[in-house]
Amino acid sequence: MTLFKIMGSSRASLVILLLLSSPAPSAADENPYVGTWELISVKAIGADGSIDDAPYGPNPHGYITYTGDGYMTVLFSFGDRPHINGTWRTAPAPDRAQAFATVLGYAGTYSVDGDRMTHHVTVSTDPNRVGTSISRSIVLDEDTITLTTPAIDLGESAKRYSLTWRRVEKRSGFIAMSPDASLHRSPDASGTGPAPRATPSLAAAATVKLPTVASFFDETCHGCL
């Protein structure tokens, strides 16, 4: 074997080694929208260019999540919502109407075409949205995305709503699934977080008798959603 053949073979082996050792691109690398984003601002933009910086109150809250396999979910509410008198099932009708009018959540799938993000809704707090596709313009700017609606006529002059979201960092101490299919609490970033706790395996959990849906909401939930 000549020296040139040996060098060529070595170079080929090196290239193959580098290819094999290079990490595969993650879903976030291929799709920059994958992840969870927290609502940081909302603006209502009038046809005359006027801007309302707090159409949902001074401190709106919300999260939107896009997964790598094409699913999405979003939930946001007006800021400083008052408590209702009772539970979400037993409160007076005006209280429940106010609570309903100040929160929106839905989930489904999504698709992206250029600067257009479309949410294909399969479940929603607003039943009229189920089965519809909601298209928004989207702008990605480093760690934020801004979704802007087309002009919406809500009985006054038509307005466009622009919602800006910031990517959230991965939380420490989250609940994760261990290899033996039991749940444990991960330590925090310092390594001094809570120790893994013993929890029943999935097989053991399957033997636990669960309450009925009615008893859960009546006796346990106390107004949870």
N, C-alpha and C positions, 0 to 999 in steps of 0.2 A: 504494500500500500504506500503510495507516495505521500509526501508531506502535505501537498495541496488537498488530497483526499481526506487526510486526517483532520486538517483545519476545517474543511467544509463540513465534515461530519460533526465536529465539535460545535460549530456555529449552529447547525441545525438542532442539535441536542439542547443548546442553550436557549434557542427560541422556543422550543417545545416546553422546556422547563419554565420559562417566564410566563408562557400562556397558561400553563396549568396552575401556577402559583398566584396568578392575578385573580383577585376576588371578582365574582360575577356581579354585574350591576344590580343594585337593589331596585325594588319597585319605586322608591322615592327618587332614585337617579333617573329612571326612565320616565316617571310621571311626577313632576314637581309639586302636584297638588296633594299627593298622598300624605296623610297625617291628620292631626287634630289642630284646629285653629280656634282661637278665642276672640270673641267680638270686642273690638276696642273703640269703634265709633260708628255712628249712623248719621247720615245727612239726607235731608229732603230738599231736592233741587226743583224750584219752580220753573215754569215755562219762560218767565222773565229773567231767569238767572239768579233769583233770590235763593238764599240758603238758610234752612232751618237746621241748626246744629244739634237739636235735641227733640226730634219728632217722637221718640220713644221714651221721653223723660231724661233726666240728667245722668242716670247710671244704668243703661241697658246691659243685660247680661246674656251671654249665649256661647254656644260652641257649634262648630260644624266639622264633620269628619268625612274624609274621603279614603276609601280603602284601595289597595292595589288591584283588587279583583272587580272594581267597578261599582261598588256600593257606596251610598252616602247616607248621612243622617244629620239633621240640624235641629236645634232647639234654642230659641231665644225669647226673652221677655222684656217688657218695659222696665225701667228702673223704679225703685222705691214703690213696689206694689204693696197695697195695704193687705193685711190679713183679712180673711173672711170669717164670718160668724158661724162656726161649725165646721164640718168636713166638706170636701168637694161634692159629696152626695147629699148632705143634709142642710147646707147653708141656704139662706133665703135666695130666691131667684135673682134679685138684683146683684147680690154678691157674686153668685156663680157667673152671671152674665159679664160682670166687670172682670172677673178672673179670666174668663174665656177670651175676652176682647184684648187682653194685654199679654198674651203668650201665643207663640206659634211653634209647632214642631212637626216635622215630617221626615220620612225616610223612603228610600227607594234605590234606584240606580242613577248613574250619571254618564254623560258623554261630553267630550270636548271637541270643538271644531274651531280651530284658530283661536280667536279671542272670545268665543262664545262657550259658556258653560251651561249645559242643560240638565236639569234634575227631572227624572221620570218618577213621579210620585206613586207609591203603592199604599202608604198609610199616612194619615195626617190628622192633627187636631181639628183641622178645617175639612170636613167631609167633601166639600166641593172641589178640593184639590186632588183627591184620589183619582188616579187614572189620567191625570193631565201631565204635560211636560212644561216645565217652567224654565225659560231661557233667560240668561243674564249675560251681560258683558263681564269679562274677568280680566283683571290686571294683576300680574305677579310682580312684586317688587321686593326682592331678597326674602325677608321673613314675613311678609304680609301679602295678603290677597285682597282685592276690592271687587265686590260683586255689585253691579248696578242694574236696576230694573229698567225696563222701558217705562214710558210715561204712564202713570196710573191715575185714573180719575176716581177720587173717593168722595165725590159730591161737591168738591170745591174745584179750584184749578188743578189741572193734571200736574203730577209731580213724579220725578224719578227718585228712587231711594237708593242710596249708595252705602253699602255696609262694608266696613274694613275689618279684617280679621288678622290676628298675629299667630304664627305657628307656636304651639306650646312645646316646651321641652319635655322629654320623657321623665315621668315621675319615678322617684325612688320609693321603695317600700310598698310597691304595688303587689296585688295578689296574683300569683303566677301558678301555672300547672307544672308540677314536678314530673320527672320521668316515671315515677311509680304511680302517677295519676292521683296523687293526693295534693291538697292545696297547702301552700306554705307562704309565709310573708318574707319577701326578699329584704336583705339588709339595706340600709341607706348608703349613700355615696361614701360616707366616712368609714364604712365597714363596722360601725358600732351600733347598728340598728337592732331592732328586736330580733331575737333568735327565732329560727323556724319553729312554728307551732305545730303540734300534732293535731291532725284532722282526720276524719274518717275517709277511707278510700271510697271511690265511686261505687264499688260493689256494696259496701256497707251502707252508703248513703241511699242506695236504691231500696233498702229495706225500711227506711224511715217513713212513717205514715204522715202524709202531708194533709193540711186542712183543706176543706173545700174552698172554692173561690169565694163563695158568699161569706163563710166564716172568716176567711182571711181579711177581707175588706171590712167586715163589721167589727171584728175583735182585735185584729192585729195592725192593719194598715193605718187606721186613724187619719185618713186624708192623704195618704201618699198617692203618687200618680203612677 
